Amino acid sequence: MAPETGTRSNAVFDRLRADVLGGRLAPGSKLKLAMLGARYEVSLSVVREALSRLAEQGLVVAHPQRGFSVMALSPEDLTDLTNTRIDLETLAARRSVEHGDLAWETALVAAHHTLAGTSLMAGEGEVNEGWIDAHRAFHHALVAGCGSPRLQGLATGLRDAAELYRIWSTSLTHDTKRDVPAEHARLLELAIARDADGLVAALAAHIQGTTDMLLRYAAEAGL
């Protein structure tokens, strides 16, 4: 691939990804190559390559002989994913409180400091990629002291599977009542205090709160 083509493909990939995450390409919508080629002013082959990369990330779905579509917002899948996440992530958090050492505490405090200092939004309806990374790192650090690589891997995998849903809960719902930074600060406080029961309850509510926001949006949008 020529450098110019690779640069153009990366640029289209970034724009497509931002449009999916920001809800500008609606959940479940068909992605027509000709329309996207005109939108981004590139060839169909460049669009197809970018869509294939997004399919690998689970942001779009490739349909044999029928092209691509944005991943659908499935209330049933979201509910199942949330319930399983709560079961495993709270177990990992509890074990981190019980077994985590000073290094775990230090890493958790550092991860929260980065998250608290990173802006959530990069623009109108667009979640900041830096915040996404910092948010993932904080939740990863929260369960990193559990002492079980398998449990940690399962919990992290489920969080990754919920990433698009989580971003949509911000970019699509525009909820102004929820104080997410305060929720994160509370999770840190409970973890450092070694309050396992309190942390489990707060983490479950934190995860469920995101899901409830998106389920309300799905109901209102008829999805």
Phi and psi restraints in degrees (value plus and minus 20) as a CYANA .aco file:
   2 ALA   PHI     -87.0   -47.0
   2 ALA   PSI     129.9   169.9
   3 PRO   PHI     -74.8   -34.8
   3 PRO   PSI     -60.8   -20.8
   4 GLU   PHI     -83.2   -43.2
   4 GLU   PSI     -61.0   -21.0
   5 THR   PHI     -85.4   -45.4
   5 THR   PSI     -62.5   -22.5
   6 GLY   PHI     -83.2   -43.2
   6 GLY   PSI     -61.6   -21.6
   7 THR   PHI     -83.3   -43.3
   7 THR   PSI     -63.4   -23.4
   8 ARG   PHI     -84.3   -44.3
   8 ARG   PSI     -61.4   -21.4
   9 SER   PHI     -82.7   -42.7
   9 SER   PSI     -63.0   -23.0
  10 ASN   PHI     -83.8   -43.8
  10 ASN   PSI     -59.6   -19.6
  11 ALA   PHI     -85.3   -45.3
  11 ALA   PSI     -62.3   -22.3
  12 VAL   PHI     -86.9   -46.9
  12 VAL   PSI     -60.8   -20.8
  13 PHE   PHI     -77.2   -37.2
  13 PHE   PSI     -67.0   -27.0
  14 ASP   PHI     -82.4   -42.4
  14 ASP   PSI     -61.9   -21.9
  15 ARG   PHI     -89.2   -49.2
  15 ARG   PSI     -61.8   -21.8
  16 LEU   PHI     -82.4   -42.4
  16 LEU   PSI     -65.1   -25.1
  17 ARG   PHI     -80.7   -40.7
  17 ARG   PSI     -63.9   -23.9
  18 ALA   PHI     -84.3   -44.3
  18 ALA   PSI     -57.3   -17.3
  19 ASP   PHI     -90.3   -50.3
  19 ASP   PSI     -54.1   -14.1
  20 VAL   PHI     -90.5   -50.5
  20 VAL   PSI     -69.4   -29.4
  21 LEU   PHI     -83.8   -43.8
  21 LEU   PSI     -54.4   -14.4
  22 GLY   PHI    -103.0   -63.0
  22 GLY   PSI     -23.5    16.5
  23 GLY   PHI      60.8   100.8
  23 GLY   PSI     -15.6    24.4
  24 ARG   PHI     -90.9   -50.9
  24 ARG   PSI     -46.7    -6.7
  25 LEU   PHI    -125.1   -85.1
  25 LEU   PSI      86.9   126.9
  26 ALA   PHI     -85.2   -45.2
  26 ALA   PSI     128.9   168.9
  27 PRO   PHI     -73.5   -33.5
  27 PRO   PSI     111.2   151.2
  28 GLY   PHI      62.8   102.8
  28 GLY   PSI     -25.7    14.3
  29 SER   PHI     -94.2   -54.2
  29 SER   PSI     127.0   167.0
  30 LYS   PHI     -94.6   -54.6
  30 LYS   PSI     122.2   162.2
  31 LEU   PHI    -130.9   -90.9
  31 LEU   PSI      80.2   120.2
  32 LYS   PHI    -105.7   -65.7
  32 LYS   PSI     107.4   147.4
  33 LEU   PHI     -78.4   -38.4
  33 LEU   PSI     -63.4   -23.4
  34 ALA   PHI     -83.5   -43.5
  34 ALA   PSI     -62.3   -22.3
  35 MET   PHI     -83.7   -43.7
  35 MET   PSI     -64.2   -24.2
  36 LEU   PHI     -90.1   -50.1
  36 LEU   PSI     -55.7   -15.7
  37 GLY   PHI     -81.2   -41.2
  37 GLY   PSI     -61.9   -21.9
  38 ALA   PHI     -89.6   -49.6
  38 ALA   PSI     -57.9   -17.9
  39 ARG   PHI     -83.1   -43.1
  39 ARG   PSI     -62.5   -22.5
  40 TYR   PHI    -121.9   -81.9
  40 TYR   PSI     -21.0    19.0
  41 GLU   PHI      38.7    78.7
  41 GLU   PSI      29.9    69.9
  42 VAL   PHI    -157.0  -117.0
  42 VAL   PSI     151.2   191.2
  43 SER   PHI     -94.4   -54.4
  43 SER   PSI     142.8   182.8
  44 LEU   PHI     -84.9   -44.9
  44 LEU   PSI     -52.6   -12.6
  45 SER   PHI     -85.8   -45.8
  45 SER   PSI     -56.6   -16.6
  46 VAL   PHI     -87.4   -47.4
  46 VAL   PSI     -61.9   -21.9
  47 VAL   PHI     -82.9   -42.9
  47 VAL   PSI     -65.0   -25.0
  48 ARG   PHI     -81.5   -41.5
  48 ARG   PSI     -60.7   -20.7
  49 GLU   PHI     -84.3   -44.3
  49 GLU   PSI     -63.2   -23.2
  50 ALA   PHI     -83.8   -43.8
  50 ALA   PSI     -60.9   -20.9
  51 LEU   PHI     -85.9   -45.9
  51 LEU   PSI     -57.6   -17.6
  52 SER   PHI     -83.3   -43.3
  52 SER   PSI     -58.8   -18.8
  53 ARG   PHI     -87.1   -47.1
  53 ARG   PSI     -58.7   -18.7
  54 LEU   PHI     -88.1   -48.1
  54 LEU   PSI     -53.3   -13.3
  55 ALA   PHI     -84.8   -44.8
  55 ALA   PSI     -56.5   -16.5
  56 GLU   PHI     -83.9   -43.9
  56 GLU   PSI     -49.6    -9.6
  57 GLN   PHI    -106.8   -66.8
  57 GLN   PSI     -24.2    15.8
  58 GLY   PHI      60.8   100.8
  58 GLY   PSI      -8.1    31.9
  59 LEU   PHI    -106.7   -66.7
  59 LEU   PSI     -48.9    -8.9
  60 VAL   PHI    -149.3  -109.3
  60 VAL   PSI     144.4   184.4
  61 VAL   PHI    -136.9   -96.9
  61 VAL   PSI     111.5   151.5
  62 ALA   PHI    -113.3   -73.3
  62 ALA   PSI     102.6   142.6
  63 HIS   PHI    -126.0   -86.0
  63 HIS   PSI      99.2   139.2
  64 PRO   PHI     -73.3   -33.3
  64 PRO   PSI     107.0   147.0
  65 GLN   PHI      46.3    86.3
  65 GLN   PSI     -17.6    22.4
  66 ARG   PHI    -148.4  -108.4
  66 ARG   PSI     -11.8    28.2
  67 GLY   PHI      64.4   104.4
  67 GLY   PSI    -166.1  -126.1
  68 PHE   PHI    -146.3  -106.3
  68 PHE   PSI     138.2   178.2
  69 SER   PHI    -166.9  -126.9
  69 SER   PSI     136.3   176.3
  70 VAL   PHI     -86.6   -46.6
  70 VAL   PSI     123.1   163.1
  71 MET   PHI     -72.7   -32.7
  71 MET   PSI     115.1   155.1
  72 ALA   PHI     -96.0   -56.0
  72 ALA   PSI     130.1   170.1
  73 LEU   PHI    -107.1   -67.1
  73 LEU   PSI      84.5   124.5
  74 SER   PHI    -124.3   -84.3
  74 SER   PSI      88.7   128.7
  75 PRO   PHI     -77.3   -37.3
  75 PRO   PSI     -56.1   -16.1
  76 GLU   PHI     -86.7   -46.7
  76 GLU   PSI     -66.2   -26.2
  77 ASP   PHI     -85.3   -45.3
  77 ASP   PSI     -61.7   -21.7
  78 LEU   PHI     -81.5   -41.5
  78 LEU   PSI     -62.9   -22.9
  79 THR   PHI     -84.9   -44.9
  79 THR   PSI     -64.9   -24.9
  80 ASP   PHI     -83.1   -43.1
  80 ASP   PSI     -64.9   -24.9
  81 LEU   PHI     -82.1   -42.1
  81 LEU   PSI     -62.4   -22.4
  82 THR   PHI     -84.2   -44.2
  82 THR   PSI     -66.5   -26.5
  83 ASN   PHI     -81.2   -41.2
  83 ASN   PSI     -61.5   -21.5
  84 THR   PHI     -89.3   -49.3
  84 THR   PSI     -60.3   -20.3
  85 ARG   PHI     -79.6   -39.6
  85 ARG   PSI     -66.4   -26.4
  86 ILE   PHI     -80.0   -40.0
  86 ILE   PSI     -64.3   -24.3
  87 ASP   PHI     -78.2   -38.2
  87 ASP   PSI     -69.3   -29.3
  88 LEU   PHI    -103.0   -63.0
  88 LEU   PSI     -59.3   -19.3
  89 GLU   PHI     -90.3   -50.3
  89 GLU   PSI     -56.9   -16.9
  90 THR   PHI     -90.8   -50.8
  90 THR   PSI     -53.1   -13.1
  91 LEU   PHI     -84.6   -44.6
  91 LEU   PSI     -64.0   -24.0
  92 ALA   PHI     -84.9   -44.9
  92 ALA   PSI     -58.2   -18.2
  93 ALA   PHI     -86.6   -46.6
  93 ALA   PSI     -61.9   -21.9
  94 ARG   PHI     -80.4   -40.4
  94 ARG   PSI     -65.0   -25.0
  95 ARG   PHI     -87.7   -47.7
  95 ARG   PSI     -51.5   -11.5
  96 SER   PHI     -84.6   -44.6
  96 SER   PSI     -61.7   -21.7
  97 VAL   PHI     -83.8   -43.8
  97 VAL   PSI     -58.5   -18.5
  98 GLU   PHI     -95.8   -55.8
  98 GLU   PSI     -52.4   -12.4
  99 HIS   PHI    -139.2   -99.2
  99 HIS   PSI     -33.8     6.2
 100 GLY   PHI     -83.2   -43.2
 100 GLY   PSI     121.1   161.1
 101 ASP   PHI    -120.8   -80.8
 101 ASP   PSI    -189.7  -149.7
 102 LEU   PHI     -82.9   -42.9
 102 LEU   PSI     -56.2   -16.2
 103 ALA   PHI     -82.8   -42.8
 103 ALA   PSI     -57.9   -17.9
 104 TRP   PHI     -83.4   -43.4
 104 TRP   PSI     -66.7   -26.7
 105 GLU   PHI     -79.0   -39.0
 105 GLU   PSI     -65.2   -25.2
 106 THR   PHI     -81.6   -41.6
 106 THR   PSI     -64.5   -24.5
 107 ALA   PHI     -85.1   -45.1
 107 ALA   PSI     -57.6   -17.6
 108 LEU   PHI     -86.8   -46.8
 108 LEU   PSI     -64.5   -24.5
 109 VAL   PHI     -81.4   -41.4
 109 VAL   PSI     -62.6   -22.6
 110 ALA   PHI     -84.5   -44.5
 110 ALA   PSI     -61.2   -21.2
 111 ALA   PHI     -84.7   -44.7
 111 ALA   PSI     -59.9   -19.9
 112 HIS   PHI     -87.8   -47.8
 112 HIS   PSI     -58.3   -18.3
 113 HIS   PHI     -79.7   -39.7
 113 HIS   PSI     -62.9   -22.9
 114 THR   PHI     -85.1   -45.1
 114 THR   PSI     -64.7   -24.7
 115 LEU   PHI     -81.6   -41.6
 115 LEU   PSI     -66.1   -26.1
 116 ALA   PHI     -84.2   -44.2
 116 ALA   PSI     -46.8    -6.8
 117 GLY   PHI    -114.7   -74.7
 117 GLY   PSI     -12.7    27.3
 118 THR   PHI    -130.9   -90.9
 118 THR   PSI     109.9   149.9
 119 SER   PHI     -88.4   -48.4
 119 SER   PSI     117.7   157.7
 120 LEU   PHI     -89.1   -49.1
 120 LEU   PSI     -65.4   -25.4
 121 MET   PHI    -125.2   -85.2
 121 MET   PSI     121.4   161.4
 122 ALA   PHI    -119.6   -79.6
 122 ALA   PSI     -34.7     5.3
 123 GLY   PHI    -199.2  -159.2
 123 GLY   PSI    -191.6  -151.6
 124 GLU   PHI     -82.7   -42.7
 124 GLU   PSI      92.3   132.3
 125 GLY   PHI      50.2    90.2
 125 GLY   PSI      -7.2    32.8
 126 GLU   PHI    -139.7   -99.7
 126 GLU   PSI      96.3   136.3
 127 VAL   PHI     -93.8   -53.8
 127 VAL   PSI     114.8   154.8
 128 ASN   PHI     -86.4   -46.4
 128 ASN   PSI     104.8   144.8
 129 GLU   PHI     -80.1   -40.1
 129 GLU   PSI     -54.5   -14.5
 130 GLY   PHI     -83.7   -43.7
 130 GLY   PSI     -57.1   -17.1
 131 TRP   PHI     -88.3   -48.3
 131 TRP   PSI     -60.1   -20.1
 132 ILE   PHI     -77.1   -37.1
 132 ILE   PSI     -65.9   -25.9
 133 ASP   PHI     -85.1   -45.1
 133 ASP   PSI     -63.2   -23.2
 134 ALA   PHI     -87.1   -47.1
 134 ALA   PSI     -57.7   -17.7
 135 HIS   PHI     -85.3   -45.3
 135 HIS   PSI     -64.2   -24.2
 136 ARG   PHI     -82.8   -42.8
 136 ARG   PSI     -61.9   -21.9
 137 ALA   PHI     -84.0   -44.0
 137 ALA   PSI     -58.0   -18.0
 138 PHE   PHI     -85.3   -45.3
 138 PHE   PSI     -68.1   -28.1
 139 HIS   PHI     -87.6   -47.6
 139 HIS   PSI     -52.1   -12.1
 140 HIS   PHI     -84.8   -44.8
 140 HIS   PSI     -63.8   -23.8
 141 ALA   PHI     -84.8   -44.8
 141 ALA   PSI     -52.7   -12.7
 142 LEU   PHI     -81.3   -41.3
 142 LEU   PSI     -55.0   -15.0
 143 VAL   PHI    -124.4   -84.4
 143 VAL   PSI     -17.8    22.2
 144 ALA   PHI     -90.7   -50.7
 144 ALA   PSI     -33.9     6.1
 145 GLY   PHI    -115.9   -75.9
 145 GLY   PSI      -8.1    31.9
 146 CYS   PHI     -90.1   -50.1
 146 CYS   PSI     -39.4     0.6
 147 GLY   PHI      62.7   102.7
 147 GLY   PSI     -15.5    24.5
 148 SER   PHI    -150.0  -110.0
 148 SER   PSI      85.0   125.0
 149 PRO   PHI     -77.4   -37.4
 149 PRO   PSI     -55.5   -15.5
 150 ARG   PHI     -87.5   -47.5
 150 ARG   PSI     -65.6   -25.6
 151 LEU   PHI     -84.2   -44.2
 151 LEU   PSI     -64.0   -24.0
 152 GLN   PHI     -81.5   -41.5
 152 GLN   PSI     -61.3   -21.3
 153 GLY   PHI     -84.5   -44.5
 153 GLY   PSI     -60.7   -20.7
 154 LEU   PHI     -85.3   -45.3
 154 LEU   PSI     -64.9   -24.9
 155 ALA   PHI     -83.0   -43.0
 155 ALA   PSI     -63.5   -23.5
 156 THR   PHI     -86.9   -46.9
 156 THR   PSI     -59.3   -19.3
 157 GLY   PHI     -82.0   -42.0
 157 GLY   PSI     -60.4   -20.4
 158 LEU   PHI     -88.2   -48.2
 158 LEU   PSI     -57.1   -17.1
 159 ARG   PHI     -83.6   -43.6
 159 ARG   PSI     -62.2   -22.2
 160 ASP   PHI     -83.4   -43.4
 160 ASP   PSI     -58.9   -18.9
 161 ALA   PHI     -83.9   -43.9
 161 ALA   PSI     -47.1    -7.1
 162 ALA   PHI    -112.1   -72.1
 162 ALA   PSI     -18.1    21.9
 163 GLU   PHI     -78.4   -38.4
 163 GLU   PSI     -66.8   -26.8
 164 LEU   PHI     -84.4   -44.4
 164 LEU   PSI     -63.3   -23.3
 165 TYR   PHI     -77.2   -37.2
 165 TYR   PSI     -63.2   -23.2
 166 ARG   PHI     -84.4   -44.4
 166 ARG   PSI     -62.8   -22.8
 167 ILE   PHI     -87.6   -47.6
 167 ILE   PSI     -60.6   -20.6
 168 TRP   PHI     -79.9   -39.9
 168 TRP   PSI     -53.5   -13.5
 169 SER   PHI     -81.9   -41.9
 169 SER   PSI     -44.9    -4.9
 170 THR   PHI    -112.5   -72.5
 170 THR   PSI     -68.2   -28.2
 171 SER   PHI     -95.9   -55.9
 171 SER   PSI     -45.6    -5.6
 172 LEU   PHI    -119.3   -79.3
 172 LEU   PSI     -52.2   -12.2
 173 THR   PHI    -110.0   -70.0
 173 THR   PSI     -49.1    -9.1
 174 HIS   PHI      34.0    74.0
 174 HIS   PSI      21.5    61.5
 175 ASP   PHI     -93.4   -53.4
 175 ASP   PSI     104.2   144.2
 176 THR   PHI    -128.1   -88.1
 176 THR   PSI     -22.4    17.6
 177 LYS   PHI    -107.5   -67.5
 177 LYS   PSI     -46.8    -6.8
 178 ARG   PHI    -104.4   -64.4
 178 ARG   PSI     113.3   153.3
 179 ASP   PHI    -123.0   -83.0
 179 ASP   PSI      62.6   102.6
 180 VAL   PHI     -84.1   -44.1
 180 VAL   PSI     -61.5   -21.5
 181 PRO   PHI     -77.6   -37.6
 181 PRO   PSI     -58.2   -18.2
 182 ALA   PHI     -86.3   -46.3
 182 ALA   PSI     -55.6   -15.6
 183 GLU   PHI     -84.4   -44.4
 183 GLU   PSI     -62.9   -22.9
 184 HIS   PHI     -84.8   -44.8
 184 HIS   PSI     -61.0   -21.0
 185 ALA   PHI     -82.1   -42.1
 185 ALA   PSI     -58.2   -18.2
 186 ARG   PHI     -87.4   -47.4
 186 ARG   PSI     -59.8   -19.8
 187 LEU   PHI     -80.4   -40.4
 187 LEU   PSI     -63.5   -23.5
 188 LEU   PHI     -82.3   -42.3
 188 LEU   PSI     -66.6   -26.6
 189 GLU   PHI     -78.5   -38.5
 189 GLU   PSI     -65.7   -25.7
 190 LEU   PHI     -88.1   -48.1
 190 LEU   PSI     -57.3   -17.3
 191 ALA   PHI     -85.5   -45.5
 191 ALA   PSI     -66.3   -26.3
 192 ILE   PHI     -86.7   -46.7
 192 ILE   PSI     -52.7   -12.7
 193 ALA   PHI     -96.6   -56.6
 193 ALA   PSI     -25.7    14.3
 194 ARG   PHI      40.6    80.6
 194 ARG   PSI      16.5    56.5
 195 ASP   PHI    -114.1   -74.1
 195 ASP   PSI      66.2   106.2
 196 ALA   PHI     -82.8   -42.8
 196 ALA   PSI     -66.4   -26.4
 197 ASP   PHI     -83.8   -43.8
 197 ASP   PSI     -63.0   -23.0
 198 GLY   PHI     -84.2   -44.2
 198 GLY   PSI     -60.8   -20.8
 199 LEU   PHI     -85.5   -45.5
 199 LEU   PSI     -63.3   -23.3
 200 VAL   PHI     -80.3   -40.3
 200 VAL   PSI     -64.8   -24.8
 201 ALA   PHI     -85.0   -45.0
 201 ALA   PSI     -63.8   -23.8
 202 ALA   PHI     -88.3   -48.3
 202 ALA   PSI     -59.1   -19.1
 203 LEU   PHI     -88.0   -48.0
 203 LEU   PSI     -61.5   -21.5
 204 ALA   PHI     -81.1   -41.1
 204 ALA   PSI     -63.2   -23.2
 205 ALA   PHI     -85.9   -45.9
 205 ALA   PSI     -57.2   -17.2
 206 HIS   PHI     -83.0   -43.0
 206 HIS   PSI     -67.0   -27.0
 207 ILE   PHI     -86.7   -46.7
 207 ILE   PSI     -65.7   -25.7
 208 GLN   PHI     -85.2   -45.2
 208 GLN   PSI     -54.4   -14.4
 209 GLY   PHI     -80.9   -40.9
 209 GLY   PSI     -61.2   -21.2
 210 THR   PHI     -83.7   -43.7
 210 THR   PSI     -63.5   -23.5
 211 THR   PHI     -84.3   -44.3
 211 THR   PSI     -63.6   -23.6
 212 ASP   PHI     -80.6   -40.6
 212 ASP   PSI     -59.1   -19.1
 213 MET   PHI     -79.7   -39.7
 213 MET   PSI     -64.7   -24.7
 214 LEU   PHI     -94.5   -54.5
 214 LEU   PSI     -54.3   -14.3
 215 LEU   PHI     -84.9   -44.9
 215 LEU   PSI     -57.5   -17.5
 216 ARG   PHI     -83.8   -43.8
 216 ARG   PSI     -62.6   -22.6
 217 TYR   PHI     -81.5   -41.5
 217 TYR   PSI     -65.2   -25.2
 218 ALA   PHI     -80.9   -40.9
 218 ALA   PSI     -60.8   -20.8
 219 ALA   PHI     -85.4   -45.4
 219 ALA   PSI     -63.5   -23.5
 220 GLU   PHI     -88.0   -48.0
 220 GLU   PSI     -52.6   -12.6
 221 ALA   PHI    -107.6   -67.6
 221 ALA   PSI     -24.2    15.8
 222 GLY   PHI      51.8    91.8
 222 GLY   PSI       9.5    49.5
